[in-house]
Amino acid sequence: METSFKLEGTKNKTERYNVFLKQFSSLIENESHEISVLANTCAALKESFNFFWVGFYLVENDMLILGPFQGNVACYTIPKGKGVCGTAWSEKRTLIVPDVDEFPGHIACSSLSRSEIVVPIFSKGEVKGVLDIDSDTINSFDSIDKEYLEKVTELLGKQLYE
């Protein structure tokens, strides 16, 4: 098992994500315990990219329930269609929010969060949860993050729910 996800020496974001995906695939291979896999995913993403906050919210009944995360304490529940996470869930799509203060209905779990990306985890067309990543700077996420974090959640969906 990979023990370090520090990506020193990689030149750009795309290269860092490509190295990360290879290590990450190996990390979750043959693992099926949802909480364990999601916890290690948070740790690997935080170590690799030094994100401010990385975590999962999991669909339970008609709410998103806080799952494994790394960072400051967070909201326990998020209703469907509310905030960035609930909206990504209800719209079944990745949301990039350059400035959370400009997102209508943003749920401020931490006042230090300035930008956010939320990526749904799918299984058979249904959202099982969302990967939520916050930054403490404005405009931290772009199409490269979207592309590669969607690959991360695709791997998670296949590994855990299919």
DSSP file with accessible surface (Angstrom, degrees, kcal/mol):
  #  RESIDUE AA STRUCTURE BP1 BP2  ACC     N-H-->O    O-->H-N    N-H-->O    O-->H-N    TCO  KAPPA ALPHA  PHI   PSI    X-CA   Y-CA   Z-CA
    1    1 A M              0   0  165      0, 0.0     2,-0.2     0, 0.0    26,-0.1   0.000 360.0 360.0 360.0 140.0    0.0    0.0    0.0
    2    2 A E        -     0   0   69     21,-0.3     3,-0.1     1,-0.1    21,-0.0  -0.442 360.0-174.1 -65.1 131.2    1.2    3.5   -0.8
    3    3 A T        +     0   0  127      1,-0.2     2,-0.4    -2,-0.2    -1,-0.1   0.638  64.2  45.5-105.3 -18.1    2.2    5.3    2.4
    4    4 A S        -     0   0   45      1,-0.1    -1,-0.2     2,-0.1    40,-0.0  -0.992  46.1-179.2-131.3 134.0    2.9    8.8    1.1
    5    5 A F        +     0   0    8     -2,-0.4     2,-0.3    38,-0.1    -1,-0.1   0.080  39.7 132.4-114.1  20.6    0.9   10.9   -1.2
    6    6 A K        -     0   0  113      1,-0.1    42,-0.2    43,-0.0     2,-0.1  -0.602  42.6-159.0 -72.2 129.6    3.3   13.9   -1.3
    7    7 A L    >   +     0   0   17     -2,-0.3     3,-1.4    41,-0.3    -1,-0.1  -0.263  25.6 161.9-109.2  45.9    3.7   14.9   -4.9
    8    8 A E  T 3   +     0   0  158      1,-0.2     3,-0.1    -2,-0.1    -2,-0.0  -0.358  62.2  30.8 -64.2 145.6    7.0   16.8   -4.8
    9    9 A G  T 3  S+     0   0   71      1,-0.3     2,-0.3     2,-0.1    -1,-0.2   0.262  82.8 126.9  91.3 -13.5    8.7   17.2   -8.1
   10   10 A T    <   -     0   0   28     -3,-1.4    -1,-0.3     1,-0.1    -3,-0.0  -0.622  50.1-150.3 -79.7 140.8    5.6   17.3  -10.2
   11   11 A K        +     0   0  176     -2,-0.3     2,-0.3    -3,-0.1    -1,-0.1   0.837  63.0  11.0 -85.8 -37.5    5.5   20.3  -12.4
   12   12 A N  S  > S-     0   0   86      1,-0.1     4,-2.5     0, 0.0     5,-0.2  -0.886  77.7 -97.4-141.5 172.2    1.9   21.2  -13.0
   13   13 A K  H  > S+     0   0   54     -2,-0.3     4,-2.7     1,-0.2     5,-0.2   0.888 118.8  51.9 -60.4 -43.6   -1.6   20.4  -11.8
   14   14 A T  H  > S+     0   0   48      1,-0.2     4,-2.4     2,-0.2    -1,-0.2   0.934 111.7  46.9 -60.6 -45.5   -2.3   17.9  -14.6
   15   15 A E  H  > S+     0   0   68      1,-0.2     4,-2.5     2,-0.2     5,-0.2   0.916 111.4  52.0 -63.3 -41.4    0.9   16.0  -13.9
   16   16 A R  H  X S+     0   0   73     -4,-2.5     4,-2.7     1,-0.2    -2,-0.2   0.917 110.4  48.0 -62.0 -43.4    0.1   16.0  -10.2
   17   17 A Y  H  X S+     0   0    0     -4,-2.7     4,-2.9     2,-0.2    -1,-0.2   0.900 110.1  52.3 -64.9 -39.9   -3.4   14.6  -10.7
   18   18 A N  H  X S+     0   0   66     -4,-2.4     4,-1.6     2,-0.2    -2,-0.2   0.930 112.5  44.6 -62.4 -43.4   -2.0   11.9  -13.1
   19   19 A V  H  X S+     0   0   48     -4,-2.5     4,-2.1     1,-0.2     5,-0.2   0.935 113.5  52.0 -63.9 -44.0    0.5   10.7  -10.5
   20   20 A F  H  X S+     0   0    0     -4,-2.7     4,-3.4    -5,-0.2     5,-0.2   0.927 105.9  53.6 -57.5 -47.9   -2.2   10.9   -7.8
   21   21 A L  H  X S+     0   0   22     -4,-2.9     4,-2.6     1,-0.2    -1,-0.2   0.880 107.9  50.4 -59.5 -38.6   -4.6    8.8   -9.8
   22   22 A K  H  X S+     0   0  165     -4,-1.6     4,-1.5     2,-0.2    -1,-0.2   0.945 116.0  41.5 -64.0 -46.1   -2.0    6.0  -10.2
   23   23 A Q  H  X S+     0   0   35     -4,-2.1     4,-2.1     1,-0.2   -21,-0.3   0.910 114.8  51.9 -66.2 -41.5   -1.3    6.0   -6.5
   24   24 A F  H  X S+     0   0    0     -4,-3.4     4,-2.2     2,-0.2     5,-0.2   0.909 105.1  54.3 -64.6 -43.1   -4.9    6.3   -5.6
   25   25 A S  H  X S+     0   0   51     -4,-2.6     4,-1.1     1,-0.2    -1,-0.2   0.915 111.3  46.5 -56.8 -41.9   -6.0    3.4   -7.7
   26   26 A S  H  < S+     0   0   60     -4,-1.5    -1,-0.2    -5,-0.2    -2,-0.2   0.887 108.8  56.2 -67.3 -38.6   -3.5    1.2   -5.9
   27   27 A L  H  < S+     0   0   14     -4,-2.1    -2,-0.2     1,-0.2    -1,-0.2   0.895 115.6  34.4 -61.1 -42.7   -4.6    2.5   -2.5
   28   28 A I  H >< S+     0   0    5     -4,-2.2     3,-2.2     2,-0.1    -1,-0.2   0.561  85.8 124.7 -95.1  -6.5   -8.3    1.5   -3.0
   29   29 A E  T 3< S+     0   0  118     -4,-1.1     3,-0.1     1,-0.3    -3,-0.0  -0.271  85.7   4.3 -56.8 131.5   -7.7   -1.7   -5.0
   30   30 A N  T 3  S+     0   0  143      1,-0.2     2,-0.4     2,-0.0    -1,-0.3   0.616 103.6 120.5  68.0  14.6   -9.4   -4.6   -3.3
   31   31 A E    <   +     0   0   95     -3,-2.2    -1,-0.2     1,-0.1    -3,-0.0  -0.896  27.1 163.6-107.6 141.9  -10.9   -2.4   -0.6
   32   32 A S        +     0   0   95     -2,-0.4     2,-0.7    -3,-0.1    -1,-0.1   0.459  35.2 113.3-135.9  -4.7  -14.7   -2.2   -0.1
   33   33 A H     >  -     0   0  110      1,-0.2     4,-2.7     2,-0.1     5,-0.3  -0.636  56.3-149.7 -78.3 114.6  -15.4   -0.7    3.3
   34   34 A E  H  > S+     0   0   67     -2,-0.7     4,-2.6     1,-0.2     5,-0.3   0.897  90.4  44.1 -52.8 -53.9  -17.0    2.6    2.5
   35   35 A I  H  > S+     0   0   78      1,-0.2     4,-2.5     2,-0.2    -1,-0.2   0.921 115.2  48.9 -63.8 -42.1  -15.9    4.6    5.6
   36   36 A S  H  > S+     0   0   61      2,-0.2     4,-2.3     1,-0.2     5,-0.2   0.936 113.6  45.5 -62.8 -47.5  -12.3    3.3    5.4
   37   37 A V  H  X S+     0   0    6     -4,-2.7     4,-2.2     1,-0.2    -2,-0.2   0.932 114.9  47.4 -64.3 -43.9  -11.9    4.0    1.7
   38   38 A L  H  X S+     0   0    0     -4,-2.6     4,-2.3    -5,-0.3    -1,-0.2   0.893 110.5  52.8 -67.3 -36.7  -13.4    7.5    2.0
   39   39 A A  H  X S+     0   0   39     -4,-2.5     4,-2.1    -5,-0.3    -1,-0.2   0.943 111.9  44.6 -63.1 -46.4  -11.3    8.3    5.0
   40   40 A N  H  X S+     0   0   77     -4,-2.3     4,-2.7     1,-0.2    -1,-0.2   0.843 109.5  57.3 -68.2 -30.9   -8.1    7.3    3.2
   41   41 A T  H  X S+     0   0    0     -4,-2.2     4,-2.7    -5,-0.2     5,-0.2   0.938 107.2  48.4 -62.5 -44.8   -9.3    9.2    0.1
   42   42 A C  H  X S+     0   0    1     -4,-2.3     4,-2.6     1,-0.2     5,-0.2   0.937 113.0  47.5 -58.9 -47.8   -9.6   12.4    2.2
   43   43 A A  H  X S+     0   0   28     -4,-2.1     4,-2.7     1,-0.2     5,-0.2   0.919 112.8  48.4 -61.8 -43.5   -6.1   11.9    3.6
   44   44 A A  H  X S+     0   0    3     -4,-2.7     4,-2.4     1,-0.2    -1,-0.2   0.919 113.7  46.0 -64.9 -43.9   -4.6   11.2    0.2
   45   45 A L  H  X S+     0   0    0     -4,-2.7     4,-2.5     2,-0.2     6,-0.4   0.920 114.4  47.7 -65.4 -43.1   -6.2   14.3   -1.4
   46   46 A K  H  X S+     0   0   52     -4,-2.6     4,-2.0    -5,-0.2    -2,-0.2   0.932 115.2  45.1 -64.6 -43.7   -5.3   16.6    1.5
   47   47 A E  H  < S+     0   0   69     -4,-2.7   -40,-0.3    -5,-0.2    -2,-0.2   0.907 117.4  44.6 -66.7 -39.4   -1.7   15.3    1.6
   48   48 A S  H  < S+     0   0    7     -4,-2.4   -41,-0.3    -5,-0.2    -2,-0.2   0.872 131.2  17.8 -73.9 -38.8   -1.3   15.5   -2.2
   49   49 A F  H  < S-     0   0   22     -4,-2.5    -2,-0.2    -5,-0.2    -3,-0.2   0.425  90.4-129.2-118.8  -2.6   -2.9   18.9   -2.9
   50   50 A N     <  -     0   0  136     -4,-2.0    -4,-0.2    -5,-0.3    -3,-0.1   0.868  39.1-176.5  54.0  40.7   -2.9   20.6    0.5
   51   51 A F        -     0   0   21     -6,-0.4     3,-0.2    -5,-0.1    84,-0.2  -0.363  31.9-127.8 -65.3 150.1   -6.6   21.4    0.2
   52   52 A F  S    S+     0   0   36     82,-0.8     2,-0.3     1,-0.3    20,-0.3   0.914  91.2   4.3 -65.1 -45.7   -8.1   23.5    3.0
   53   53 A W  E     +A  134   0A   9     81,-1.7    81,-2.4    18,-0.1     2,-0.4  -0.989  65.3 179.2-145.7 133.0  -11.0   21.1    3.6
   54   54 A V  E     +AB 133  70A   0     16,-2.2    16,-3.0    -2,-0.3     2,-0.3  -0.996  24.2 129.7-134.9 127.3  -11.7   17.7    2.0
   55   55 A G  E     -AB 132  69A   0     77,-2.3    77,-3.2    -2,-0.4     2,-0.4  -0.985  42.5-114.0-165.3 177.3  -14.6   15.5    2.8
   56   56 A F  E     -A  131   0A   0     12,-2.0    11,-3.1    -2,-0.3     2,-0.4  -0.938   8.8-161.8-123.0 143.0  -17.6   13.5    1.9
   57   57 A Y  E     -AB 130  66A   1     73,-2.0    73,-2.8    -2,-0.4     2,-0.4  -0.994  21.0-151.4-117.6 131.7  -21.3   13.8    2.4
   58   58 A L  E     -AB 129  65A  20      7,-2.9     7,-2.9    -2,-0.4     2,-0.3  -0.857  17.9-113.0-110.7 139.3  -23.3   10.6    2.0
   59   59 A V  E     + B   0  64A  46     69,-2.1     2,-0.4    -2,-0.4     5,-0.2  -0.524  40.6 167.3 -70.7 125.0  -26.9   10.3    0.9
   60   60 A E  E >   - B   0  63A 114      3,-2.7     3,-1.6    -2,-0.3     2,-0.2  -0.926  65.5 -42.7-142.3 116.8  -29.0    8.9    3.6
   61   61 A N  T 3  S-     0   0  151     -2,-0.4    -2,-0.0     1,-0.2     0, 0.0  -0.473 123.7 -28.5  57.0-121.5  -32.8    9.1    3.2
   62   62 A D  T 3  S+     0   0  106     -2,-0.2    18,-1.0    -3,-0.1     2,-0.3  -0.058 124.8  76.3-115.1  35.8  -33.3   12.6    1.8
   63   63 A M  E <  S-BC  60  79A  59     -3,-1.6    -3,-2.7    16,-0.2     2,-0.5  -0.944  75.9-120.4-136.9 157.4  -30.3   14.3    3.4
   64   64 A L  E     -BC  59  78A   0     14,-2.7    14,-2.1    -2,-0.3     2,-0.4  -0.902  33.7-157.9 -94.0 128.6  -26.6   14.5    2.9
   65   65 A I  E     -BC  58  77A  49     -7,-2.9    -7,-2.9    -2,-0.5    12,-0.2  -0.914  25.1-102.3-111.8 134.3  -24.9   13.2    6.1
   66   66 A L  E     +B   57   0A  37     10,-2.7    -9,-0.2    -2,-0.4     3,-0.1  -0.273  46.9 176.0 -56.3 129.5  -21.3   14.2    7.0
   67   67 A G  E     -     0   0A  13    -11,-3.1    -1,-0.1     1,-0.3   -32,-0.0  -0.310  45.6 -27.0-114.1-157.2  -18.9   11.4    6.3
   68   68 A P  E    S+     0   0A  19      0, 0.0   -12,-2.0     0, 0.0    -1,-0.3  -0.239  71.6 159.9 -58.0 142.8  -15.1   11.1    6.6
   69   69 A F  E     -B   55   0A  67    -14,-0.2     2,-0.4    -3,-0.1   -14,-0.3  -0.979  35.7-139.0-156.5 166.7  -13.3   14.4    6.2
   70   70 A Q  E     +B   54   0A  75    -16,-3.0   -16,-2.2    -2,-0.3     2,-0.3  -0.995  67.4  39.1-132.0 124.3  -10.0   16.3    6.9
   71   71 A G  S    S-     0   0   39     -2,-0.4   -18,-0.1   -18,-0.2     3,-0.1  -0.917  95.9  -9.5 138.1-162.9  -10.1   19.9    8.1
   72   72 A N  S    S-     0   0   72     -2,-0.3    38,-0.0   -20,-0.3    -2,-0.0  -0.183  87.2 -75.2 -63.9 160.8  -12.2   22.1   10.4
   73   73 A V        -     0   0  123      1,-0.1     2,-0.3    36,-0.0    -1,-0.1  -0.163  59.4-157.2 -55.0 155.1  -15.4   20.8   11.9
   74   74 A A        -     0   0   18     -3,-0.1     2,-0.1     1,-0.0    -1,-0.1  -0.814  24.0 -73.8-135.1 171.0  -18.3   20.7    9.4
   75   75 A a        -     0   0   31     -2,-0.3     3,-0.1     1,-0.1    34,-0.1  -0.384  34.9-144.7 -65.2 140.1  -22.1   20.7    9.1
   76   76 A Y  S    S+     0   0  188      1,-0.2   -10,-2.7   -11,-0.1     2,-0.3   0.870  76.8  17.7 -75.6 -40.7  -23.7   17.4   10.1
   77   77 A T  E     -C   65   0A  71    -12,-0.2   -12,-0.2   -20,-0.1    -1,-0.2  -0.970  55.9-168.1-136.7 150.6  -26.5   17.4    7.5
   78   78 A I  E     -C   64   0A   6    -14,-2.1   -14,-2.7    -2,-0.3     3,-0.1  -0.980  24.4-129.5-137.2 123.7  -27.3   19.2    4.3
   79   79 A P  E >   -C   63   0A  52      0, 0.0     3,-2.0     0, 0.0   -16,-0.2  -0.371  38.7 -88.9 -70.1 152.2  -30.8   19.0    2.7
   80   80 A K  T 3  S+     0   0   93    -18,-1.0     7,-0.2     1,-0.3     6,-0.1  -0.357 114.7  16.7 -59.1 131.6  -31.1   18.1   -1.0
   81   81 A G  T 3  S+     0   0   34      5,-1.9     2,-0.4     1,-0.2    -1,-0.3   0.407 101.6 114.2  85.3  -0.6  -31.0   21.2   -3.2
   82   82 A K  S <> S-     0   0  124     -3,-2.0     4,-1.6     5,-0.0     5,-0.4  -0.835  72.4 -13.4-107.4 142.0  -29.4   23.4   -0.4
   83   83 A G  H  > S-     0   0    5     22,-0.4     4,-1.6    -2,-0.4    23,-0.2  -0.028 102.0 -58.8  63.3-174.6  -26.0   24.9   -0.5
   84   84 A V  H  > S+     0   0    3      2,-0.2     4,-2.7     1,-0.2     5,-0.2   0.942 137.7  47.1 -69.5 -44.6  -23.3   23.8   -2.9
   85   85 A C  H  > S+     0   0    3      1,-0.2     4,-2.2     2,-0.2    -2,-0.2   0.941 114.2  45.7 -64.0 -48.6  -23.3   20.2   -1.9
   86   86 A G  H  X S+     0   0    0     -4,-1.6     4,-2.5     1,-0.2    -5,-1.9   0.849 113.9  50.3 -64.5 -32.7  -27.1   19.8   -1.9
   87   87 A T  H  X S+     0   0   21     -4,-1.6     4,-2.8    -5,-0.4     5,-0.2   0.922 108.9  50.3 -71.6 -43.8  -27.3   21.5   -5.3
   88   88 A A  H  X>S+     0   0    0     -4,-2.7     5,-1.6     1,-0.2     4,-0.8   0.905 113.2  48.8 -59.6 -38.7  -24.7   19.3   -6.8
   89   89 A W  H ><5S+     0   0   13     -4,-2.2     3,-0.7    -5,-0.2    -2,-0.2   0.961 114.1  43.2 -64.4 -51.7  -26.6   16.3   -5.5
   90   90 A S  H 3<5S+     0   0   50     -4,-2.5    -2,-0.2     1,-0.2    -1,-0.2   0.862 120.0  42.2 -67.7 -32.8  -30.0   17.5   -6.8
   91   91 A E  H 3<5S-     0   0   93     -4,-2.8    -1,-0.2     2,-0.2    -2,-0.2   0.500 101.3-135.2 -90.2  -5.3  -28.6   18.6  -10.2
   92   92 A K  T <<5 +     0   0   93     -4,-0.8     2,-0.3    -3,-0.7    -3,-0.2   0.895  66.5 103.4  53.3  47.2  -26.4   15.5  -10.5
   93   93 A R  S   <S-     0   0  128     -5,-1.6     2,-0.2    -6,-0.2    -1,-0.2  -0.993  77.5 -93.6-154.9 157.6  -23.4   17.5  -11.6
   94   94 A T        -     0   0   12     -2,-0.3     2,-0.4    25,-0.1    25,-0.2  -0.508  37.6-157.3 -70.9 137.3  -20.1   18.9  -10.5
   95   95 A L  E     -D  118   0A  11     23,-2.3    23,-2.4    -2,-0.2     2,-0.5  -0.978   8.5-165.9-120.2 130.4  -20.2   22.5   -9.2
   96   96 A I  E     -D  117   0A  55     -2,-0.4    21,-0.2    21,-0.2    47,-0.0  -0.973   5.9-169.5-110.9 124.2  -17.3   24.8   -9.1
   97   97 A V  E     -D  116   0A   8     19,-3.4    19,-2.2    -2,-0.5     3,-0.3  -0.925   8.3-170.6-117.6 104.5  -17.9   27.9   -7.0
   98   98 A P  S    S+     0   0   65      0, 0.0    41,-3.0     0, 0.0     2,-0.4   0.827  84.4  18.7 -64.0 -33.2  -15.1   30.6   -7.5
   99   99 A D    >   -     0   0   26     39,-0.2     3,-2.1    40,-0.1     4,-0.3  -0.896  66.8-159.3-141.5 108.4  -16.4   32.7   -4.6
  100  100 A V  G >  S+     0   0    1     14,-2.2     3,-1.4    -2,-0.4     6,-0.2   0.777  90.4  67.0 -62.7 -25.0  -18.7   31.0   -2.1
  101  101 A D  G 3  S+     0   0  110     13,-0.3    -1,-0.3     1,-0.3     5,-0.1   0.712 100.5  51.0 -67.2 -17.9  -20.1   34.4   -1.0
  102  102 A E  G <  S+     0   0  154     -3,-2.1    -1,-0.3     2,-0.1    -2,-0.2   0.404  85.6 100.0 -98.8   1.2  -21.6   34.8   -4.4
  103  103 A F  S X  S-     0   0   43     -3,-1.4     3,-2.0    -4,-0.3   -19,-0.1  -0.795  80.5-120.9 -90.6 117.6  -23.4   31.4   -4.4
  104  104 A P  T 3  S+     0   0  110      0, 0.0   -21,-0.2     0, 0.0    -2,-0.1  -0.343  94.9   7.9 -59.3 125.4  -27.1   31.8   -3.5
  105  105 A G  T 3  S+     0   0   59      1,-0.2   -22,-0.4   -23,-0.1   -21,-0.1   0.651  84.7 175.1  80.5  15.4  -27.9   29.8   -0.3
  106  106 A H    <   -     0   0   40     -3,-2.0     2,-0.7    -6,-0.2    -1,-0.2  -0.285  27.1-137.1 -55.6 134.7  -24.3   28.9    0.4
  107  107 A I        -     0   0   57    -25,-0.1     2,-1.4   -32,-0.0     3,-0.2  -0.880  13.1-149.7 -96.9 113.4  -24.0   27.0    3.7
  108  108 A A        +     0   0   69     -2,-0.7     3,-0.2     1,-0.2    -2,-0.0  -0.659  30.3 162.6 -89.9  87.9  -21.0   28.4    5.6
  109  109 A a  S    S+     0   0   49     -2,-1.4     2,-0.4     1,-0.3    -1,-0.2   0.844  81.5  21.9 -69.0 -33.7  -19.7   25.5    7.7
  110  110 A S    >   -     0   0   20     -3,-0.2     3,-1.3     1,-0.1    -1,-0.3  -0.992  67.0-149.2-134.3 130.3  -16.5   27.5    8.0
  111  111 A S  T 3  S+     0   0  107     -2,-0.4    -1,-0.1     1,-0.2    -2,-0.0   0.650  98.0  66.6 -70.0 -11.6  -16.2   31.3    7.5
  112  112 A L  T 3  S+     0   0   98      2,-0.0     2,-0.3    -3,-0.0    -1,-0.2   0.648  75.4 103.1 -83.8 -15.4  -12.6   30.6    6.2
  113  113 A S    <   +     0   0    4     -3,-1.3    23,-0.2     1,-0.2     3,-0.1  -0.524  38.5 166.3 -70.2 130.8  -13.9   28.8    3.1
  114  114 A R        +     0   0   61     21,-3.5   -14,-2.2     1,-0.4   -13,-0.3   0.658  62.1  16.0-118.6 -30.9  -13.6   31.1    0.0
  115  115 A S  E     - E   0 135A   0     20,-1.6    20,-2.6   -16,-0.2    -1,-0.4  -0.964  66.2-169.1-143.5 163.4  -14.1   28.7   -3.0
  116  116 A E  E     -DE  97 134A   9    -19,-2.2   -19,-3.4    -2,-0.3     2,-0.4  -0.997  17.1-160.7-154.9 149.4  -15.4   25.2   -3.4
  117  117 A I  E     -DE  96 133A   1     16,-2.4    16,-2.7    -2,-0.3     2,-0.4  -0.997  12.6-169.5-131.8 135.0  -15.8   22.3   -5.8
  118  118 A V  E     -DE  95 132A   0    -23,-2.4   -23,-2.3    -2,-0.4    14,-0.2  -0.996   2.4-172.3-127.8 127.4  -18.4   19.5   -5.2
  119  119 A V  E     - E   0 131A   1     12,-2.7    12,-3.0    -2,-0.4   -25,-0.1  -0.970  18.7-132.7-124.2 118.7  -18.3   16.3   -7.2
  120  120 A P  E     - E   0 130A   1      0, 0.0     2,-0.6     0, 0.0    10,-0.3  -0.340  10.7-137.2 -67.1 150.7  -21.1   13.7   -7.0
  121  121 A I  E     - E   0 129A   0      8,-3.1     7,-3.3    35,-0.1     8,-1.0  -0.960  27.8-159.7-106.5 121.2  -20.3   10.0   -6.6
  122  122 A F  E     + E   0 127A  76     -2,-0.6     2,-0.3     5,-0.2     5,-0.2  -0.757  22.0 178.1-106.3 149.3  -22.5    7.9   -8.9
  123  123 A S  E >  S- E   0 126A   8      3,-2.3     3,-2.1    -2,-0.3    35,-0.0  -0.922  81.9 -18.2-143.5 119.3  -23.6    4.3   -9.0
  124  124 A K  T 3  S-     0   0  166     -2,-0.3     3,-0.1     1,-0.3    38,-0.0   0.872 128.2 -52.4  52.6  42.0  -26.0    3.2  -11.7
  125  125 A G  T 3  S+     0   0   45      1,-0.2     2,-0.4   -33,-0.0    -1,-0.3   0.381 116.3 110.0  82.2  -6.1  -27.0    6.8  -12.3
  126  126 A E  E <  S- E   0 123A 116     -3,-2.1    -3,-2.3     2,-0.0     2,-0.5  -0.834  71.8-118.1-105.1 144.4  -27.9    7.6   -8.7
  127  127 A V  E     + E   0 122A   8     -2,-0.4    -5,-0.2    -5,-0.2     3,-0.1  -0.663  28.2 178.1 -80.1 124.3  -25.9    9.9   -6.5
  128  128 A K  E     -     0   0A  85     -7,-3.3   -69,-2.1    -2,-0.5     2,-0.3   0.639  65.1 -41.9 -95.8 -22.9  -24.5    8.0   -3.5
  129  129 A G  E     -AE  58 121A   0     -8,-1.0    -8,-3.1   -71,-0.3    -1,-0.4  -0.965  59.0-103.4 177.3-177.3  -22.7   11.0   -2.0
  130  130 A V  E     -AE  57 120A   0    -73,-2.8   -73,-2.0    -2,-0.3     2,-0.6  -0.988  13.7-135.0-134.0 145.7  -20.5   14.0   -2.9
  131  131 A L  E     -AE  56 119A   1    -12,-3.0   -12,-2.7    -2,-0.4     2,-0.5  -0.887  28.3-165.4 -92.3 123.3  -16.9   14.8   -2.6
  132  132 A D  E     +AE  55 118A   8    -77,-3.2   -77,-2.3    -2,-0.6     2,-0.4  -0.964   9.6 179.8-116.9 122.9  -16.6   18.4   -1.2
  133  133 A I  E     -AE  54 117A   0    -16,-2.7   -16,-2.4    -2,-0.5     2,-0.3  -0.994   5.5-169.2-127.0 127.7  -13.4   20.3   -1.4
  134  134 A D  E     -AE  53 116A  13    -81,-2.4   -81,-1.7    -2,-0.4   -82,-0.8  -0.854   5.2-158.7-113.3 151.9  -13.0   23.8    0.0
  135  135 A S  E     - E   0 115A  14    -20,-2.6   -21,-3.5    -2,-0.3   -20,-1.6  -0.925  20.8-139.4-123.6 151.8  -10.2   26.4   -0.4
  136  136 A D  S    S+     0   0   91     -2,-0.3     2,-0.3   -23,-0.2   -20,-0.1   0.277  87.4  68.4 -92.7  12.6   -9.4   29.3    1.8
  137  137 A T  S >  S-     0   0   78    -22,-0.1     3,-0.6   -39,-0.0   -23,-0.2  -0.948  90.4-104.1-126.9 151.9   -8.6   31.4   -1.4
  138  138 A I  T 3  S+     0   0   85     -2,-0.3   -39,-0.2     1,-0.2   -23,-0.2  -0.418  96.6  11.0 -71.6 145.5  -11.0   32.7   -4.1
  139  139 A N  T 3  S+     0   0  111    -41,-3.0    -1,-0.2   -25,-0.3   -40,-0.1   0.859  75.9 145.8  59.2  47.1  -11.0   31.0   -7.5
  140  140 A S    <   +     0   0   35     -3,-0.6     2,-0.3   -43,-0.2    -1,-0.1   0.674  50.9  66.1 -85.7 -19.7   -9.0   27.9   -6.5
  141  141 A F        +     0   0    9    -25,-0.1     2,-0.2   -44,-0.1   -25,-0.1  -0.822  55.3 162.9-114.7 148.1  -10.7   25.3   -8.7
  142  142 A D     >  -     0   0   62     -2,-0.3     4,-2.2   -25,-0.0     5,-0.1  -0.723  56.2 -69.7-143.9-168.8  -10.9   25.0  -12.5
  143  143 A S  H  > S+     0   0   89      1,-0.2     4,-2.6    -2,-0.2     5,-0.2   0.776 126.1  58.2 -65.7 -26.4  -11.7   22.5  -15.3
  144  144 A I  H  > S+     0   0   47      2,-0.2     4,-2.4     1,-0.2     5,-0.3   0.946 107.5  46.3 -67.5 -46.3   -8.6   20.5  -14.6
  145  145 A D  H  > S+     0   0    5      1,-0.2     4,-3.0     2,-0.2     5,-0.3   0.936 113.2  50.8 -58.3 -45.4   -9.8   19.9  -11.0
  146  146 A K  H  X S+     0   0   77     -4,-2.2     4,-2.1     1,-0.2    -2,-0.2   0.948 110.5  48.3 -57.5 -50.8  -13.2   19.0  -12.3
  147  147 A E  H  X S+     0   0   93     -4,-2.6     4,-1.1     1,-0.2    -1,-0.2   0.929 119.0  37.2 -58.2 -48.5  -11.9   16.5  -14.8
  148  148 A Y  H  X S+     0   0   15     -4,-2.4     4,-1.9     2,-0.2    -1,-0.2   0.870 114.0  52.8 -80.1 -34.7   -9.6   14.7  -12.4
  149  149 A L  H  X S+     0   0    0     -4,-3.0     4,-2.5    -5,-0.3    -1,-0.2   0.858 106.5  55.6 -69.5 -29.5  -11.8   14.8   -9.3
  150  150 A E  H  X S+     0   0   62     -4,-2.1     4,-2.1    -5,-0.3    -1,-0.2   0.867 105.9  51.9 -66.5 -32.9  -14.6   13.3  -11.4
  151  151 A K  H  X S+     0   0   77     -4,-1.1     4,-2.2    -5,-0.2    -2,-0.2   0.895 108.3  51.7 -67.5 -38.5  -12.1   10.4  -12.2
  152  152 A V  H  X S+     0   0    0     -4,-1.9     4,-2.3     2,-0.2    -2,-0.2   0.950 112.3  44.4 -61.3 -49.0  -11.6   10.0   -8.5
  153  153 A T  H  X S+     0   0    6     -4,-2.5     4,-2.8     1,-0.2    -2,-0.2   0.840 109.7  56.5 -69.7 -28.6  -15.3    9.8   -7.8
  154  154 A E  H  X S+     0   0  107     -4,-2.1     4,-2.2     2,-0.2    -1,-0.2   0.932 108.5  47.1 -64.8 -44.2  -15.8    7.4  -10.7
  155  155 A L  H  X S+     0   0   56     -4,-2.2     4,-2.6     1,-0.2    -2,-0.2   0.918 113.1  49.3 -60.9 -43.2  -13.2    5.1   -9.2
  156  156 A L  H  X S+     0   0    0     -4,-2.3     4,-2.9     2,-0.2     5,-0.4   0.924 109.0  52.1 -62.8 -44.5  -14.9    5.4   -5.8
  157  157 A G  H  X S+     0   0    1     -4,-2.8     4,-2.0     1,-0.2     5,-0.3   0.922 114.3  42.4 -58.9 -44.0  -18.4    4.7   -7.3
  158  158 A K  H  X S+     0   0  114     -4,-2.2     4,-0.8     1,-0.2    -1,-0.2   0.904 117.5  46.2 -68.9 -41.8  -17.1    1.5   -9.0
  159  159 A Q  H  < S+     0   0   64     -4,-2.6    -2,-0.2    -5,-0.2    -1,-0.2   0.895 125.2  27.0 -68.9 -40.6  -15.1    0.3   -6.0
  160  160 A L  H  < S+     0   0   26     -4,-2.9    -3,-0.2    -5,-0.2    -2,-0.2   0.763 128.9  29.0 -97.4 -28.1  -17.7    0.9   -3.3
  161  161 A Y  H  <        0   0   42     -4,-2.0    -3,-0.2    -5,-0.4    -2,-0.1   0.402 360.0 360.0-123.4   2.8  -21.1    0.7   -4.9
  162  162 A E     <        0   0  129     -4,-0.8   -39,-0.0    -5,-0.3    -4,-0.0  -0.784 360.0 360.0-121.0 360.0  -21.1   -1.7   -7.9
